[in-house]
Structure formats: C-alpha cells, structure tokens
Amino acid sequence: MTGRTGRMPEPREVKLAERYAHRGYHDKPHIPENSMAAFRRAVEHGFPAEFDVHMIADGSLVVFHDESLERQTGVSGEIEDYDIVNLSRLRLEGTDEQIPTLDEVLNLYEHTGLPLLIELKVARGNYRILTEAVCRRLDSYTGEYTVESFDPRALMVLRRIRPEIRRGQLAQDFIKNREGLPFHQAVLLTNLAFNKIVQPDFIAYRFSDRMVPALRRAARKEGIPEAMWTIKTPEDYRTAVREGCVPIFEQFDPDNM
C-alpha cells in the first residue's frame, strides 16, 4: 500500500475475505437486514460483513439498502430526505431495531479482525460527496475493509482521492433487469464499460448473471478477481467457491451446510 499521492504498483494484491454475510447475518423476520442485531450476529459467528451506506439530508452516513424507506420501515419517502433525528424514530421490519449509523457498525467491527465490504449507495448524483465523506470516516478506521459501488463515478472519485483503498465494481445484467435505467446505461454497466477508468481490484457480479460475456472476459483475460451476490443456498455457495469466487451470502450458515 502506498500513500495517497504515491504511485500504486500494478497489479496489486486484492485482499478480499473468504466470504461476506450480506447486509449482516440477518434472520428475517426476527433480525432485519443491515441492523445492529444482524451485525452483532455476524461477529458472533466470525463472519465478515457486507453492507450499504447512504448519506442523508444532514450529511450523516447511515447503513441501509434501499433509497425508499417503505420496504423496511413501512414509511413512505426516501432516506436521503431524512435527518438523523427523524430517521432514529423509525424501526426496521416491525422490530425494535433502528437504522444504524456507519459509526455504529465500524465501532462494532473495528477490533474484531473481521473485514468489511462497504457499498456506496449513490443517490441523486451525490457520488462525489458520498465517497469523500465515507473516505474521511474510514481514514480513522483501523480495521480491514474494501469499498464497492454500482456507480463507476463513485469508484473514479475513490481511485483519485484514496488510490490505496481496494475498490470493487458491482454489476449485474441490467439489459435483462433494467431497474429503471436508460438502455444505453444498462448496456454500459452490464458490459463493465468503465473498467479501464475505474481499474477495479475486483468485480462483484450477480450470481445468476455470472456468465455474461463481459465478466467472463474480465476474469479470463485480465485476471480480475470475482465476488458473487447474493448467494442464498448452500448449493450456490459451493458453486461460487468451486468457480473461484468470493460468496456474499445470506440467511444460512456456510459452516453448517
């Protein structure tokens, strides 16, 4: 690892964990995803965790997956419109669990020796300020972590301001599942068109889309390591491992398959 202004040798070692518990080791309906209960359970089982970070209206960094609050809290609206005081009044999936802050999750994991996989959830074009804010917080974090995002712009900012941080390009077959994207964006993101600029240390692709030609070319010709999400069955877990990929799993114990 070099300093922020030093030149980064290529290629460099990619330090991914053997596996990651997706949004913590949740157990619905009792333990919601991306809750402190899910992260404590992951730590108890010795699992590294993957989770998502949003920036909300007052600049706070919180751990939550969707832009919409409705699926997990039953409240209409988008998380970016809330400040931390109002957000703290909400509860996750009918439990007593609140939406955690990034600080809470980092403080839990910092001295465990368990790596984290941190996804930047870009919304409303905030890729720059989100990336910068997360990096400032991670500057004082002493644990092991890696950063990923679906948005190549966030990873470009990350590469520029913190080239020493390992970065991963999240992707899926957006041509098959558009998720509201314009067709040209779906094509570009599906085919990893920004890899030459982002220079990702790894690619995290949807498991069911893993045979997309662009991913197979990147893995075969460029030797870019792969992570696979979301692994929901022991059979898929074994397949991911057999194919040399890092599984991002949920709701089963890979040590008791």
Sequence and secondary structure as in RCSB ss.txt:
>XXXX:A:sequence
MTGRTGRMPEPREVKLAERYAHRGYHDKPHIPENSMAAFRRAVEHGFPAEFDVHMIADGSLVVFHDESLERQTGV
SGEIEDYDIVNLSRLRLEGTDEQIPTLDEVLNLYEHTGLPLLIELKVARGNYRILTEAVCRRLDSYTGEYTVESF
DPRALMVLRRIRPEIRRGQLAQDFIKNREGLPFHQAVLLTNLAFNKIVQPDFIAYRFSDRMVPALRRAARKEGIP
EAMWTIKTPEDYRTAVREGCVPIFEQFDPDNM
>XXXX:A:secstr
   TTS   SS      S EEETSS BTTTB TTSHHHHHHHHHHT  EEEEEEE TTS EEE S SBSHHHHS 
 SBGGG  HHHHTT  STTSS    BHHHHHHHHTTTT  EEEEE   TT HHHHHHHHHHHHTT  S EEEEES
 HHHHHHHHHH TTS EEEEE  TTTS TT  HHHHHHHHTTTTHHHH  SEEEEEGGGTT HHHHHHHHHS   
EEEEEE SHHHHHHHHHTT EEEE SS GGG 
